[in-house]
């Protein structure tokens, strides 16, 4: 694992660092918008006094803090693969290049000594998991990694109440950011609630410190809803999701192919609007993540 020079210096000096995933670059957004969004996000993070650390794998080497040239390479290479934590050993052995998922990014960020990670939406329990046992590797990863994760809840195509139940069972702390409504990525309110909330980056930092003092080893998930005026209109979202679920059943698609299929159907139904929401979600989360990282560094 190689830590980029800028990130290495910031960690050594106790300056705030924010980890960012790279699957949004390799698989989450169309080219060339993917590179534009990643570059804009890093610039935004720096403007808030925090150092960005986008994490990815290049030719079998894990890189924590991709350079501009490395980020461009990942964004433009159509052969990159999506890498979860379990995929990292073989990817390194075979010289693969790819974007890291939430599970992989959180693991690598923690290993590098980074305490805060911002992403779009988390994976979770899939619909029909009672028979398929289909659950994202994100959840068990967050159960064992003491890191702050800022996200817009989980992807709305998942079984959100089951995901919240699994988070409770796994001991993952979840707090809404200035809300008790649990967000559903494209929408600010999934229709489900969380019992606890935090009101500021400083309060998130205090909560994370208390978790460490209490000996807890799981993540603190900060559920940060997309601003209401930037969300996908809820009625439009519900219609698109219902149509996508019907198409999924008719196609007989199951397993790991289900979520990409559903997300693509929602994008097809909503056009550029869902892409705009995706970008707004990411911008909103890296902004809060950068501020939480700064609050942690200030309190050290």
C-alpha positions as CSV (number, residue, x, y, z in Angstrom):
1,X,0.0,0.0,0.0
2,X,1.4,3.4,-1.0
3,X,0.2,6.6,0.7
4,X,0.4,9.7,-1.6
5,X,2.9,12.3,-0.6
6,X,0.3,15.0,0.2
7,X,-1.7,12.6,2.4
8,X,1.4,11.2,4.1
9,X,2.6,14.7,5.0
10,X,-0.9,15.7,6.3
11,X,-1.2,12.6,8.5
12,X,2.3,13.1,9.9
13,X,1.5,16.8,10.7
14,X,-1.9,16.0,12.3
15,X,-3.8,17.9,9.6
16,X,-7.3,16.8,8.6
17,X,-7.6,14.1,5.9
18,X,-10.8,12.8,4.2
19,X,-10.9,9.5,2.5
20,X,-13.0,9.2,-0.7
21,X,-13.9,6.1,-2.7
22,X,-13.1,5.5,-6.3
23,X,-16.0,3.4,-7.5
24,X,-17.9,6.6,-8.2
25,X,-15.1,7.4,-10.6
26,X,-14.8,3.9,-12.2
27,X,-18.4,2.7,-12.1
28,X,-20.7,5.3,-10.6
29,X,-20.8,8.1,-13.2
30,X,-20.5,8.3,-17.0
31,X,-17.3,9.5,-18.7
32,X,-16.1,12.3,-18.7
33,X,-18.4,13.5,-15.9
34,X,-16.8,11.0,-13.5
35,X,-13.4,12.7,-13.6
36,X,-15.0,16.2,-13.4
37,X,-17.0,15.3,-10.3
38,X,-14.0,13.6,-8.6
39,X,-11.7,16.6,-9.4
40,X,-14.3,19.1,-8.2
41,X,-14.8,17.1,-5.0
42,X,-11.1,17.2,-4.2
43,X,-11.0,20.9,-4.9
44,X,-14.0,21.4,-2.6
45,X,-12.4,19.4,0.2
46,X,-9.2,21.4,-0.1
47,X,-11.1,24.7,0.0
48,X,-12.4,23.6,3.4
49,X,-8.9,23.1,4.8
50,X,-8.9,19.3,4.5
51,X,-6.7,17.0,2.4
52,X,-8.5,14.6,0.1
53,X,-7.4,11.0,-0.1
54,X,-9.1,9.3,-3.0
55,X,-8.3,5.5,-2.7
56,X,-7.9,3.1,-5.6
57,X,-5.8,0.3,-7.0
58,X,-3.4,0.7,-9.9
59,X,-1.6,-2.3,-11.5
60,X,-2.0,-4.2,-8.3
61,X,-0.8,-1.4,-6.0
62,X,-3.2,0.1,-3.4
63,X,-2.9,3.9,-3.5
64,X,-4.2,6.0,-0.7
65,X,-4.3,9.5,-2.1
66,X,-4.3,9.2,-5.9
67,X,-2.5,11.9,-7.8
68,X,-4.3,13.9,-10.5
69,X,-2.7,11.8,-13.2
70,X,-3.6,8.6,-11.4
71,X,-7.2,9.7,-10.9
72,X,-7.4,10.5,-14.6
73,X,-6.1,7.1,-15.5
74,X,-8.7,5.3,-13.4
75,X,-11.5,7.5,-14.7
76,X,-10.6,6.9,-18.3
77,X,-9.8,3.1,-18.3
78,X,-12.8,1.1,-19.3
79,X,-11.2,-2.2,-18.0
80,X,-11.1,-1.2,-14.3
81,X,-12.9,-3.5,-12.0
82,X,-15.0,-2.9,-8.9
83,X,-13.0,-4.0,-5.8
84,X,-14.5,-4.9,-2.4
85,X,-12.3,-5.8,0.5
86,X,-12.3,-9.5,-0.3
87,X,-11.1,-8.7,-3.8
88,X,-8.0,-6.8,-2.8
89,X,-5.5,-9.7,-2.3
90,X,-6.1,-11.2,-5.7
91,X,-6.2,-7.8,-7.4
92,X,-2.8,-7.0,-5.9
93,X,-1.4,-10.4,-6.9
94,X,-2.6,-10.2,-10.5
95,X,-1.8,-6.5,-11.1
96,X,-5.4,-5.4,-11.6
97,X,-6.6,-1.8,-11.5
98,X,-9.9,-0.8,-10.0
99,X,-12.1,1.3,-7.9
100,X,-12.6,0.5,-4.3
101,X,-16.1,0.1,-2.8
102,X,-17.2,1.3,0.6
103,X,-16.0,-1.8,2.3
104,X,-12.6,-1.7,0.7
105,X,-12.2,2.1,1.0
106,X,-13.1,2.1,4.7
107,X,-10.7,-0.8,5.4
108,X,-7.8,0.9,3.6
109,X,-8.5,4.4,5.0
110,X,-8.5,2.9,8.6
111,X,-5.3,1.0,7.8
112,X,-3.7,4.3,6.6
113,X,-4.7,6.1,9.8
114,X,-7.5,8.2,8.2
115,X,-10.5,8.6,10.5
116,X,-13.2,10.1,8.2
117,X,-14.6,8.7,4.9
118,X,-17.2,10.3,2.7
119,X,-19.2,8.3,0.1
120,X,-22.5,8.5,-1.8
121,X,-24.8,5.7,-0.5
122,X,-24.0,2.6,1.5
123,X,-24.7,-1.0,0.4
124,X,-27.0,-3.0,2.6
125,X,-29.6,-5.8,2.7
126,X,-31.0,-6.6,-0.7
127,X,-34.7,-7.1,-1.3
128,X,-35.5,-10.8,-0.9
129,X,-32.5,-11.4,1.3
130,X,-34.5,-13.7,3.5
131,X,-34.2,-16.4,0.8
132,X,-31.1,-15.3,-1.1
133,X,-29.0,-14.1,2.0
134,X,-27.8,-11.2,-0.3
135,X,-26.2,-8.6,1.8
136,X,-23.5,-6.1,1.0
137,X,-20.0,-6.5,2.4
138,X,-20.3,-2.9,3.5
139,X,-22.2,-3.8,6.6
140,X,-19.8,-6.4,8.2
141,X,-16.9,-4.1,7.2
142,X,-18.4,-1.2,9.0
143,X,-19.1,-3.4,12.0
144,X,-15.3,-3.9,12.6
145,X,-13.9,-0.6,11.4
146,X,-13.7,2.4,13.9
147,X,-14.2,5.2,11.3
148,X,-16.7,8.0,10.7
149,X,-18.6,7.4,7.4
150,X,-20.6,10.2,5.9
151,X,-23.3,8.9,3.5
152,X,-26.7,9.7,2.1
153,X,-28.1,6.6,3.8
154,X,-28.3,3.5,1.6
155,X,-29.3,3.0,-2.0
156,X,-33.1,3.2,-2.3
157,X,-33.3,0.0,-4.3
158,X,-32.3,-2.0,-1.2
159,X,-34.4,-3.2,1.7
160,X,-34.0,-0.1,3.9
161,X,-35.8,-1.3,7.1
162,X,-33.9,-4.6,7.0
163,X,-30.6,-2.7,6.5
164,X,-31.3,-0.6,9.6
165,X,-32.1,-3.7,11.6
166,X,-28.8,-5.3,10.5
167,X,-26.9,-2.2,11.4
168,X,-28.4,-2.4,14.9
169,X,-27.6,-6.0,15.2
170,X,-24.0,-5.4,14.1
171,X,-23.5,-2.6,16.5
172,X,-23.0,0.1,13.9
173,X,-23.8,3.5,15.3
174,X,-26.1,5.5,13.0
175,X,-27.1,9.2,13.5
176,X,-29.0,11.5,11.2
177,X,-27.3,14.8,10.5
178,X,-29.8,17.4,11.7
179,X,-32.6,15.0,11.1
180,X,-34.3,11.8,12.4
181,X,-35.3,10.9,8.9
182,X,-33.1,8.2,7.4
183,X,-32.2,9.3,3.8
184,X,-32.6,7.1,0.8
185,X,-29.8,8.4,-1.4
186,X,-32.0,9.9,-4.2
187,X,-34.5,11.2,-1.7
188,X,-33.9,13.0,1.6
189,X,-36.4,10.9,3.5
190,X,-36.7,7.2,2.9
191,X,-39.8,7.0,5.1
192,X,-37.8,5.3,7.9
193,X,-36.3,7.0,11.0
194,X,-33.2,6.8,13.2
195,X,-33.4,7.4,16.9
196,X,-30.3,9.6,17.2
197,X,-29.1,12.8,15.5
198,X,-26.1,15.1,15.5
199,X,-26.2,18.8,14.9
200,X,-22.7,19.8,13.8
201,X,-19.3,18.5,12.6
202,X,-18.0,19.2,16.1
203,X,-20.7,17.0,17.7
204,X,-19.8,14.2,15.2
205,X,-16.2,14.5,16.3
206,X,-17.1,14.3,20.0
207,X,-19.3,11.2,19.4
208,X,-16.4,9.5,17.6
209,X,-14.0,10.2,20.5
210,X,-16.6,8.8,23.0
211,X,-16.8,5.7,20.9
212,X,-13.1,5.2,21.1
213,X,-12.9,5.9,24.8
214,X,-15.7,3.3,25.4
215,X,-13.8,0.7,23.5
216,X,-16.3,0.4,20.6
217,X,-14.8,-0.9,17.4
218,X,-17.5,-0.2,14.8
219,X,-18.1,2.7,12.5
220,X,-20.1,5.8,13.2
221,X,-22.4,6.3,10.2
222,X,-23.6,9.9,9.7
223,X,-26.7,9.8,7.5
224,X,-26.6,13.1,5.6
225,X,-29.6,13.7,3.4
226,X,-29.3,15.4,0.1
227,X,-30.9,18.9,0.3
228,X,-34.6,18.7,-0.3
229,X,-34.4,21.1,-3.2
230,X,-31.9,18.9,-4.9
231,X,-33.5,15.5,-4.4
232,X,-35.3,13.4,-7.0
233,X,-39.0,14.3,-6.6
234,X,-40.3,11.5,-4.2
235,X,-43.3,10.7,-6.4
236,X,-41.1,10.3,-9.5
237,X,-38.7,8.2,-7.5
238,X,-41.4,5.9,-6.3
239,X,-42.8,5.4,-9.8
240,X,-39.3,4.7,-11.3
241,X,-38.4,2.3,-8.5
242,X,-41.7,0.4,-8.8
243,X,-41.2,0.0,-12.5
244,X,-37.6,-1.1,-12.0
245,X,-38.6,-3.8,-9.5
246,X,-41.3,-5.1,-11.8
247,X,-38.8,-5.3,-14.7
248,X,-36.4,-7.1,-12.4
249,X,-38.9,-9.8,-11.5
250,X,-39.9,-10.2,-15.2
251,X,-36.3,-10.6,-16.2
252,X,-35.6,-13.1,-13.4
253,X,-32.4,-11.3,-12.4
254,X,-31.0,-12.1,-9.0
255,X,-27.8,-11.9,-6.9
256,X,-25.1,-9.3,-7.6
257,X,-26.6,-8.3,-10.9
258,X,-29.9,-7.1,-9.3
259,X,-28.7,-3.8,-7.9
260,X,-26.9,-2.5,-11.0
261,X,-30.0,-3.5,-13.0
262,X,-32.3,-1.6,-10.7
263,X,-30.1,1.5,-10.5
264,X,-29.8,1.6,-14.3
265,X,-33.6,1.3,-14.8
266,X,-34.1,4.2,-12.3
267,X,-31.5,6.3,-14.3
268,X,-33.1,5.4,-17.6
269,X,-36.5,6.5,-16.2
270,X,-35.3,9.8,-14.7
271,X,-32.7,10.8,-17.2
272,X,-30.3,13.5,-16.3
273,X,-32.2,14.3,-13.1
274,X,-30.9,11.2,-11.3
275,X,-27.3,12.0,-12.4
276,X,-27.7,15.5,-11.0
277,X,-28.9,14.1,-7.7
278,X,-26.0,11.7,-7.6
279,X,-23.6,14.6,-8.0
280,X,-25.4,16.7,-5.4
281,X,-25.3,13.8,-2.9
282,X,-21.6,13.4,-3.3
283,X,-20.9,17.1,-3.1
284,X,-23.0,17.3,0.1
285,X,-21.2,14.4,1.7
286,X,-17.7,15.4,1.0
287,X,-18.5,18.9,2.3
288,X,-19.7,17.5,5.6
289,X,-16.9,14.9,5.7
290,X,-14.2,17.6,5.3
291,X,-15.7,19.6,8.1
292,X,-15.9,16.5,10.4
293,X,-12.2,15.8,9.6
294,X,-11.3,19.4,10.4
295,X,-13.2,19.2,13.7
296,X,-11.4,16.0,14.7
297,X,-8.0,17.5,13.9
298,X,-8.8,20.7,15.8
299,X,-9.7,18.7,18.9
300,X,-6.5,16.6,18.9
